[in-house]
Amino acid sequence: MTNETFYDDDKKLVGYKYLDTDFVKANKDCSNCDHHNNYCCFDCERGQVKDEYPTSKYTDDCEWVIPK
């Protein structure tokens, strides 16, 4: 995904790239996650992404991005 344009609160993010979140896993101890179907709720997803990539941002298009 080159030359992508991302926005956060309607502000253009410069110098960011798409983050592949395949590493995110459902939490067995969370009542909102479904670990049988590998569905991870947003709170658990956000926690895992921020732990791994603290400078990541969640865009207006519901995508995670990180600085290049």
Backbone as XML, in Angstrom:
<?xml version="1.0"?>
<chain id="A" units="angstrom">
  <residue number="1" name="MET">
    <atom name="N" x="0.835" y="-1.183" z="0.000"/>
    <atom name="CA" x="0.000" y="0.000" z="0.000"/>
    <atom name="C" x="0.879" y="1.246" z="0.000"/>
  </residue>
  <residue number="2" name="THR">
    <atom name="N" x="1.336" y="1.632" z="-1.122"/>
    <atom name="CA" x="2.178" y="2.816" z="-1.209"/>
    <atom name="C" x="1.331" y="4.033" z="-1.546"/>
  </residue>
  <residue number="3" name="ASN">
    <atom name="N" x="1.826" y="5.186" z="-1.149"/>
    <atom name="CA" x="1.147" y="6.452" z="-1.407"/>
    <atom name="C" x="-0.266" y="6.499" z="-0.843"/>
  </residue>
  <residue number="4" name="GLU">
    <atom name="N" x="-0.489" y="5.839" z="0.270"/>
    <atom name="CA" x="-1.779" y="5.886" z="0.931"/>
    <atom name="C" x="-1.897" y="7.200" z="1.696"/>
  </residue>
  <residue number="5" name="THR">
    <atom name="N" x="-3.096" y="7.712" z="1.778"/>
    <atom name="CA" x="-3.373" y="8.890" z="2.566"/>
    <atom name="C" x="-4.270" y="8.477" z="3.717"/>
  </residue>
  <residue number="6" name="PHE">
    <atom name="N" x="-3.862" y="8.822" z="4.929"/>
    <atom name="CA" x="-4.613" y="8.454" z="6.121"/>
    <atom name="C" x="-5.016" y="9.716" z="6.864"/>
  </residue>
  <residue number="7" name="TYR">
    <atom name="N" x="-6.151" y="9.635" z="7.567"/>
    <atom name="CA" x="-6.656" y="10.763" z="8.331"/>
    <atom name="C" x="-6.996" y="10.328" z="9.755"/>
  </residue>
  <residue number="8" name="ASP">
    <atom name="N" x="-6.730" y="11.220" z="10.701"/>
    <atom name="CA" x="-7.083" y="11.017" z="12.102"/>
    <atom name="C" x="-7.808" y="12.273" z="12.554"/>
  </residue>
  <residue number="9" name="ASP">
    <atom name="N" x="-9.076" y="12.149" z="12.922"/>
    <atom name="CA" x="-9.912" y="13.305" z="13.277"/>
    <atom name="C" x="-9.894" y="14.354" z="12.164"/>
  </residue>
  <residue number="10" name="ASP">
    <atom name="N" x="-10.042" y="13.878" z="10.938"/>
    <atom name="CA" x="-10.068" y="14.719" z="9.733"/>
    <atom name="C" x="-8.768" y="15.454" z="9.456"/>
  </residue>
  <residue number="11" name="LYS">
    <atom name="N" x="-7.692" y="15.099" z="10.152"/>
    <atom name="CA" x="-6.383" y="15.699" z="9.889"/>
    <atom name="C" x="-5.517" y="14.687" z="9.159"/>
  </residue>
  <residue number="12" name="LYS">
    <atom name="N" x="-4.895" y="15.126" z="8.075"/>
    <atom name="CA" x="-4.055" y="14.252" z="7.265"/>
    <atom name="C" x="-2.827" y="13.814" z="8.059"/>
  </residue>
  <residue number="13" name="LEU">
    <atom name="N" x="-2.566" y="12.517" z="8.054"/>
    <atom name="CA" x="-1.374" y="11.977" z="8.708"/>
    <atom name="C" x="-0.259" y="11.888" z="7.671"/>
  </residue>
  <residue number="14" name="VAL">
    <atom name="N" x="0.857" y="12.508" z="7.946"/>
    <atom name="CA" x="1.987" y="12.520" z="7.026"/>
    <atom name="C" x="3.066" y="11.586" z="7.569"/>
  </residue>
  <residue number="15" name="GLY">
    <atom name="N" x="3.614" y="10.737" z="6.698"/>
    <atom name="CA" x="4.699" y="9.855" z="7.093"/>
    <atom name="C" x="4.246" y="8.590" z="7.803"/>
  </residue>
  <residue number="16" name="TYR">
    <atom name="N" x="3.054" y="8.119" z="7.510"/>
    <atom name="CA" x="2.526" y="6.891" z="8.109"/>
    <atom name="C" x="2.308" y="5.825" z="7.052"/>
  </residue>
  <residue number="17" name="LYS">
    <atom name="N" x="2.336" y="4.568" z="7.495"/>
    <atom name="CA" x="2.057" y="3.444" z="6.612"/>
    <atom name="C" x="1.099" y="2.499" z="7.313"/>
  </residue>
  <residue number="18" name="TYR">
    <atom name="N" x="0.404" y="1.695" z="6.518"/>
    <atom name="CA" x="-0.564" y="0.720" z="7.010"/>
    <atom name="C" x="0.117" y="-0.300" z="7.913"/>
  </residue>
  <residue number="19" name="LEU">
    <atom name="N" x="-0.546" y="-0.701" z="8.989"/>
    <atom name="CA" x="-0.045" y="-1.712" z="9.907"/>
    <atom name="C" x="-0.854" y="-2.986" z="9.745"/>
  </residue>
  <residue number="20" name="ASP">
    <atom name="N" x="-0.187" y="-4.075" z="9.390"/>
    <atom name="CA" x="-0.831" y="-5.387" z="9.297"/>
    <atom name="C" x="-1.027" y="-5.904" z="10.722"/>
  </residue>
  <residue number="21" name="THR">
    <atom name="N" x="-2.255" y="-6.182" z="11.093"/>
    <atom name="CA" x="-2.569" y="-6.582" z="12.468"/>
    <atom name="C" x="-2.818" y="-8.087" z="12.600"/>
  </residue>
  <residue number="22" name="ASP">
    <atom name="N" x="-2.184" y="-8.887" z="11.771"/>
    <atom name="CA" x="-2.353" y="-10.341" z="11.858"/>
    <atom name="C" x="-1.869" y="-10.912" z="13.193"/>
  </residue>
  <residue number="23" name="PHE">
    <atom name="N" x="-1.061" y="-10.163" z="13.914"/>
    <atom name="CA" x="-0.540" y="-10.636" z="15.199"/>
    <atom name="C" x="-1.584" y="-10.549" z="16.321"/>
  </residue>
  <residue number="24" name="VAL">
    <atom name="N" x="-2.674" y="-9.822" z="16.104"/>
    <atom name="CA" x="-3.695" y="-9.634" z="17.134"/>
    <atom name="C" x="-4.492" y="-10.922" z="17.309"/>
  </residue>
  <residue number="25" name="LYS">
    <atom name="N" x="-4.647" y="-11.347" z="18.552"/>
    <atom name="CA" x="-5.360" y="-12.585" z="18.868"/>
    <atom name="C" x="-6.462" y="-12.320" z="19.878"/>
  </residue>
  <residue number="26" name="ALA">
    <atom name="N" x="-7.516" y="-13.102" z="19.804"/>
    <atom name="CA" x="-8.615" y="-13.012" z="20.766"/>
    <atom name="C" x="-8.120" y="-13.396" z="22.154"/>
  </residue>
  <residue number="27" name="ASN">
    <atom name="N" x="-8.644" y="-12.721" z="23.146"/>
    <atom name="CA" x="-8.263" y="-12.953" z="24.533"/>
    <atom name="C" x="-9.240" y="-13.954" z="25.162"/>
  </residue>
  <residue number="28" name="LYS">
    <atom name="N" x="-8.748" y="-15.092" z="25.595"/>
    <atom name="CA" x="-9.596" y="-16.133" z="26.199"/>
    <atom name="C" x="-10.289" y="-15.653" z="27.462"/>
  </residue>
  <residue number="29" name="ASP">
    <atom name="N" x="-9.698" y="-14.692" z="28.157"/>
    <atom name="CA" x="-10.253" y="-14.203" z="29.418"/>
    <atom name="C" x="-11.215" y="-13.029" z="29.252"/>
  </residue>
  <residue number="30" name="CYS">
    <atom name="N" x="-11.427" y="-12.591" z="28.028"/>
    <atom name="CA" x="-12.306" y="-11.446" z="27.762"/>
    <atom name="C" x="-13.689" y="-11.958" z="27.343"/>
  </residue>
  <residue number="31" name="SER">
    <atom name="N" x="-14.724" y="-11.435" z="27.963"/>
    <atom name="CA" x="-16.083" y="-11.877" z="27.631"/>
    <atom name="C" x="-16.570" y="-11.305" z="26.303"/>
  </residue>
  <residue number="32" name="ASN">
    <atom name="N" x="-15.869" y="-10.311" z="25.747"/>
    <atom name="CA" x="-16.263" y="-9.718" z="24.463"/>
    <atom name="C" x="-15.554" y="-10.358" z="23.274"/>
  </residue>
  <residue number="33" name="CYS">
    <atom name="N" x="-14.452" y="-11.037" z="23.521"/>
    <atom name="CA" x="-13.724" y="-11.724" z="22.452"/>
    <atom name="C" x="-14.324" y="-13.116" z="22.249"/>
  </residue>
  <residue number="34" name="ASP">
    <atom name="N" x="-14.190" y="-13.642" z="21.048"/>
    <atom name="CA" x="-14.609" y="-15.013" z="20.744"/>
    <atom name="C" x="-13.369" y="-15.754" z="20.253"/>
  </residue>
  <residue number="35" name="HIS">
    <atom name="N" x="-12.656" y="-16.382" z="21.186"/>
    <atom name="CA" x="-11.393" y="-17.029" z="20.808"/>
    <atom name="C" x="-11.608" y="-18.272" z="19.960"/>
  </residue>
  <residue number="36" name="HIS">
    <atom name="N" x="-12.804" y="-18.855" z="19.954"/>
    <atom name="CA" x="-13.086" y="-20.017" z="19.096"/>
    <atom name="C" x="-13.100" y="-19.621" z="17.614"/>
  </residue>
  <residue number="37" name="ASN">
    <atom name="N" x="-13.555" y="-18.408" z="17.345"/>
    <atom name="CA" x="-13.614" y="-17.909" z="15.968"/>
    <atom name="C" x="-12.560" y="-16.839" z="15.703"/>
  </residue>
  <residue number="38" name="ASN">
    <atom name="N" x="-11.617" y="-16.681" z="16.633"/>
    <atom name="CA" x="-10.545" y="-15.689" z="16.547"/>
    <atom name="C" x="-11.072" y="-14.275" z="16.309"/>
  </residue>
  <residue number="39" name="TYR">
    <atom name="N" x="-12.195" y="-13.951" z="16.981"/>
    <atom name="CA" x="-12.700" y="-12.574" z="16.961"/>
    <atom name="C" x="-12.153" y="-11.855" z="18.185"/>
  </residue>
  <residue number="40" name="CYS">
    <atom name="N" x="-11.491" y="-10.764" z="17.954"/>
    <atom name="CA" x="-10.907" y="-9.968" z="19.030"/>
    <atom name="C" x="-11.699" y="-8.667" z="19.140"/>
  </residue>
  <residue number="41" name="CYS">
    <atom name="N" x="-12.193" y="-8.358" z="20.329"/>
    <atom name="CA" x="-12.925" y="-7.109" z="20.522"/>
    <atom name="C" x="-11.959" y="-5.925" z="20.359"/>
  </residue>
  <residue number="42" name="PHE">
    <atom name="N" x="-12.515" y="-4.748" z="20.149"/>
    <atom name="CA" x="-11.661" y="-3.601" z="19.881"/>
    <atom name="C" x="-10.786" y="-3.226" z="21.076"/>
  </residue>
  <residue number="43" name="ASP">
    <atom name="N" x="-11.308" y="-3.344" z="22.290"/>
    <atom name="CA" x="-10.489" y="-2.994" z="23.455"/>
    <atom name="C" x="-9.244" y="-3.874" z="23.539"/>
  </residue>
  <residue number="44" name="CYS">
    <atom name="N" x="-9.406" y="-5.171" z="23.298"/>
    <atom name="CA" x="-8.257" y="-6.079" z="23.331"/>
    <atom name="C" x="-7.329" y="-5.829" z="22.140"/>
  </residue>
  <residue number="45" name="GLU">
    <atom name="N" x="-7.921" y="-5.557" z="20.967"/>
    <atom name="CA" x="-7.118" y="-5.242" z="19.785"/>
    <atom name="C" x="-6.275" y="-3.997" z="20.041"/>
  </residue>
  <residue number="46" name="ARG">
    <atom name="N" x="-6.912" y="-2.955" z="20.540"/>
    <atom name="CA" x="-6.201" y="-1.706" z="20.804"/>
    <atom name="C" x="-5.053" y="-1.947" z="21.792"/>
  </residue>
  <residue number="47" name="GLY">
    <atom name="N" x="-5.306" y="-2.709" z="22.838"/>
    <atom name="CA" x="-4.261" y="-2.990" z="23.815"/>
    <atom name="C" x="-3.075" y="-3.716" z="23.212"/>
  </residue>
  <residue number="48" name="GLN">
    <atom name="N" x="-3.345" y="-4.726" z="22.386"/>
    <atom name="CA" x="-2.265" y="-5.488" z="21.762"/>
    <atom name="C" x="-1.486" y="-4.640" z="20.761"/>
  </residue>
  <residue number="49" name="VAL">
    <atom name="N" x="-2.185" y="-3.847" z="19.976"/>
    <atom name="CA" x="-1.511" y="-2.994" z="18.982"/>
    <atom name="C" x="-0.662" y="-1.942" z="19.697"/>
  </residue>
  <residue number="50" name="LYS">
    <atom name="N" x="-1.209" y="-1.290" z="20.707"/>
    <atom name="CA" x="-0.475" y="-0.241" z="21.418"/>
    <atom name="C" x="0.707" y="-0.813" z="22.207"/>
  </residue>
  <residue number="51" name="ASP">
    <atom name="N" x="0.577" y="-2.045" z="22.710"/>
    <atom name="CA" x="1.715" y="-2.679" z="23.395"/>
    <atom name="C" x="2.868" y="-2.921" z="22.421"/>
  </residue>
  <residue number="52" name="GLU">
    <atom name="N" x="2.530" y="-3.377" z="21.218"/>
    <atom name="CA" x="3.542" y="-3.715" z="20.217"/>
    <atom name="C" x="4.042" y="-2.471" z="19.464"/>
  </residue>
  <residue number="53" name="TYR">
    <atom name="N" x="3.133" y="-1.539" z="19.178"/>
    <atom name="CA" x="3.451" y="-0.333" z="18.404"/>
    <atom name="C" x="2.879" y="0.896" z="19.129"/>
  </residue>
  <residue number="54" name="PRO">
    <atom name="N" x="3.562" y="1.386" z="20.141"/>
    <atom name="CA" x="3.027" y="2.494" z="20.951"/>
    <atom name="C" x="2.733" y="3.774" z="20.169"/>
  </residue>
  <residue number="55" name="THR">
    <atom name="N" x="3.385" y="3.977" z="19.037"/>
    <atom name="CA" x="3.162" y="5.199" z="18.252"/>
    <atom name="C" x="2.101" y="5.023" z="17.170"/>
  </residue>
  <residue number="56" name="SER">
    <atom name="N" x="1.420" y="3.895" z="17.175"/>
    <atom name="CA" x="0.390" y="3.636" z="16.163"/>
    <atom name="C" x="-0.810" y="4.554" z="16.366"/>
  </residue>
  <residue number="57" name="LYS">
    <atom name="N" x="-1.553" y="4.728" z="15.293"/>
    <atom name="CA" x="-2.786" y="5.528" z="15.332"/>
    <atom name="C" x="-3.893" y="4.738" z="14.644"/>
  </residue>
  <residue number="58" name="TYR">
    <atom name="N" x="-5.117" y="4.932" z="15.117"/>
    <atom name="CA" x="-6.302" y="4.330" z="14.508"/>
    <atom name="C" x="-6.959" y="5.409" z="13.669"/>
  </residue>
  <residue number="59" name="THR">
    <atom name="N" x="-7.054" y="5.184" z="12.370"/>
    <atom name="CA" x="-7.477" y="6.231" z="11.446"/>
    <atom name="C" x="-8.995" y="6.364" z="11.362"/>
  </residue>
  <residue number="60" name="ASP">
    <atom name="N" x="-9.407" y="7.420" z="10.692"/>
    <atom name="CA" x="-10.834" y="7.657" z="10.449"/>
    <atom name="C" x="-11.448" y="6.552" z="9.601"/>
  </residue>
  <residue number="61" name="ASP">
    <atom name="N" x="-10.613" y="5.825" z="8.836"/>
    <atom name="CA" x="-11.092" y="4.718" z="8.004"/>
    <atom name="C" x="-10.983" y="3.379" z="8.723"/>
  </residue>
  <residue number="62" name="CYS">
    <atom name="N" x="-10.828" y="3.420" z="10.051"/>
    <atom name="CA" x="-10.786" y="2.199" z="10.875"/>
    <atom name="C" x="-9.618" y="1.286" z="10.512"/>
  </residue>
  <residue number="63" name="GLU">
    <atom name="N" x="-8.450" y="1.885" z="10.305"/>
    <atom name="CA" x="-7.226" y="1.147" z="10.014"/>
    <atom name="C" x="-6.149" y="1.592" z="10.991"/>
  </residue>
  <residue number="64" name="TRP">
    <atom name="N" x="-5.272" y="0.667" z="11.328"/>
    <atom name="CA" x="-4.111" y="1.004" z="12.155"/>
    <atom name="C" x="-2.961" y="1.405" z="11.244"/>
  </residue>
  <residue number="65" name="VAL">
    <atom name="N" x="-2.277" y="2.481" z="11.614"/>
    <atom name="CA" x="-1.105" y="2.930" z="10.875"/>
    <atom name="C" x="0.022" y="3.224" z="11.856"/>
  </residue>
  <residue number="66" name="ILE">
    <atom name="N" x="1.245" y="3.162" z="11.340"/>
    <atom name="CA" x="2.425" y="3.464" z="12.139"/>
    <atom name="C" x="3.328" y="4.406" z="11.350"/>
  </residue>
  <residue number="67" name="PRO">
    <atom name="N" x="4.190" y="5.152" z="12.058"/>
    <atom name="CA" x="5.136" y="6.021" z="11.343"/>
    <atom name="C" x="6.063" y="5.192" z="10.466"/>
  </residue>
  <residue number="68" name="LYS">
    <atom name="N" x="6.417" y="5.740" z="9.313"/>
    <atom name="CA" x="7.339" y="5.061" z="8.390"/>
    <atom name="C" x="8.725" y="5.035" z="8.967"/>
  </residue>
</chain>
